Amino acid sequence: MNIRKVLDVARWEFVEKAKTKAYIISLVLTPAIMVLFGVLPSILATKADTETKQFLLYDATESLAAPLQKALTEQYKLPDGRPNYALVPIDTRAMTLEQAAKHYKPRLLNEEFTGMVIIPGDVLTSRQLEYRGTNVGNEIEVRKIGNEVEKLVVERSLAAHGINPQTYADASRELSLTTLKISKGDEDTKSGFVEVFIAAYGSSIILFMLIMVTGQLLVRSLFEEKNNRIIEILLSSCSPIELMIGKLVGLSGLGVLQATVWLSIGIGLGTQFGTLPDVFSLLPFLLLYMLLGYLFYAAILIGLGSLSTTEQEAQQITGYMAILIMLPVGMIMPLMQNPTSGLVKTLTYIPFLTPTIMAMRIAVLRPEWWEILASVVVMVISIVLVMFLSSKIFRVAILSYGKRPTLPEIIGFLREK
């Protein structure tokens, strides 16, 4: 095998694919979309109101309307100082609940009022509250009003039993829990569920996106070169194995570039918003397993991609690989709760799962050094084996046109010397 030819193919593959619009767009647009969909909902949810929202209040107790309005006014205000919520009491002596609901329904439908809050007369014992409105999905506002009613109900219940509400409030105040992740070093780091989840989940998502983007480029380029007979020109200058390894190295370079850009954006945003976990100590391991995982799956894709005869088949192959990558993500919660279980350790050494499972384990609870070394050895051996098998398929299938090889024929490719 001529290393120079391999590097020439790798350089050509890297430069040509890096110049494509699809790759450039995915390099920037993919993280932009993820940030947009991650940040935009929070912005919309926390966007301050500009006008006071009016709610009808049917207070069957005839004693909670005034203190409830006072509590809402003190607790929630518009930027200009006006109350965020205004209650419009319904005269419970003049009409029953059914009459009030029928009378005010047209005005609720015309959005003259945001909604209607109903406090039953036995609220102290039933602990039931009712809300009616055209939009019952606005849980934040409904919960705000409900919380204030609950506070008043609790105060009335405590007073009825002769208990000082302030004493109860002091006694029932929630504890503040701080979690520290201990390590073999001198300093323990402050960490929690969110930080660990981000580190464990993020590595799997990046590997998934790499396979979806660059893996699809690899399979699609094989299909196009095979269909346009460009592959025959390429094979006139190098051997099939040199072409395959060159493509693999070139596409791996694209994957590393893409992962670096995405990680840089993620670290920058995490630093800006203060949600960055202890990623710098994990970064070498995450990059290592992302690279090993990418090489493993790319080697499979290049072998299976050479078998595809239609664009639909090429897309299906990439989709199946993406499903395999995302399988461990469904185990993230059990893994975070018990990262040293026998099942988790066993799954660590299954090559299809090793990159994501091991990255998660390191983020949650770093395994012993020999486990990390053993997983790396498993991945290296698996990559070499898959590349060997893919090369036997690639050298024959890449020049097969019209009909996709059958399973017996593929087995025949693998058995040939």
Stockholm file with secondary structure:
# STOCKHOLM 1.0

chainA/1-417         MNIRKVLDVARWEFVEKAKTKAYIISLVLTPAIMVLFGVLPSILATKADTETKQFLLYDATESLAAPLQKALTEQYKLPDGRPNYALVPIDTRAMTLEQAAKHYKPRLLNEEFTGMVIIPGDVLTSRQLEYRGTNVGNEIEVRKIGNEVEKLVVERSLAAHGINPQTYADASRELSLTTLKISKGDEDTKSGFVEVFIAAYGSSIILFMLIMVTGQLLVRSLFEEKNNRIIEILLSSCSPIELMIGKLVGLSGLGVLQATVWLSIGIGLGTQFGTLPDVFSLLPFLLLYMLLGYLFYAAILIGLGSLSTTEQEAQQITGYMAILIMLPVGMIMPLMQNPTSGLVKTLTYIPFLTPTIMAMRIAVLRPEWWEILASVVVMVISIVLVMFLSSKIFRVAILSYGKRPTLPEIIGFLREK
#=GR chainA/1-417 SS CCHHHHHHHHHHHHHHHHTSHHHHHHHHHHHHHHHHHHHHHHHHHHCCCSSCEEEEEEETTSSSHHHHHHHHHHHCBCTTSSBSEEEEECCTTTSCHHHHHHHHHHHHHTTSSSEEEEECTTHHHHCCCEEECSCCCCHHHHHHHHHHHHHHHHHHHHHHTTCCHHHHHHHTCCCCCCCEECCSSSCCEECCHHHHHHHHHHHHHHHHHHIIIIIHHHHHHHHHHHHTTHHHHHHTTSCHHHHHHHHHHHHHHHHHHHHHHHHHHHHHHHHHHTCCCSHHHHHHHHHHHHHHHHHHHHHHHHHHHTTCCSHHHHHHHHHHHHHHHHGGGGGHHHHHHCTTSHHHHHHHTSTTTHHHHHHHHHHHSCCCHHHHHHHHHHHHHHHHHHHHHHHHHHHHHTTCCSSCCCHHHHHHHHHCC
#=GC SS_cons         CCHHHHHHHHHHHHHHHHTSHHHHHHHHHHHHHHHHHHHHHHHHHHCCCSSCEEEEEEETTSSSHHHHHHHHHHHCBCTTSSBSEEEEECCTTTSCHHHHHHHHHHHHHTTSSSEEEEECTTHHHHCCCEEECSCCCCHHHHHHHHHHHHHHHHHHHHHHTTCCHHHHHHHTCCCCCCCEECCSSSCCEECCHHHHHHHHHHHHHHHHHHIIIIIHHHHHHHHHHHHTTHHHHHHTTSCHHHHHHHHHHHHHHHHHHHHHHHHHHHHHHHHHHTCCCSHHHHHHHHHHHHHHHHHHHHHHHHHHHTTCCSHHHHHHHHHHHHHHHHGGGGGHHHHHHCTTSHHHHHHHTSTTTHHHHHHHHHHHSCCCHHHHHHHHHHHHHHHHHHHHHHHHHHHHHTTCCSSCCCHHHHHHHHHCC
//
